[in-house]
Amino acid sequence: MNTELTNIYEALSTLKSKISSLERTVSEQSVEISRLNRIINQKDKRIHALEKENKKLKEGLSRYEKPDKDSHNSSIPPYRESITAKAVHRTNSLREKSSLKSGG
């Protein structure tokens, strides 16, 4: 009976050391998981910012990829243009008025 008690105490001692070892492992893994979650959150923020920037750049680029057709860049005659398209193309001259007479 004495040997049985000794075996039980040894078994309990072994189990206790294994449990404490597992608790340390779980604690270390918990710290590592927290660190990785912080990294993931940083990456998610970065991805979100890049997606936002990408969308903005695509919107800006789309104006140059497919310009609207008008009488200046297609075979559409000027009388078939919309009024807003005509207003966009009519600009004032950038030249300043001269004090000299016109002509030669």
Helices and strands as residue ranges (DSSP letters): H 2-65, G 78-80, H 83-89
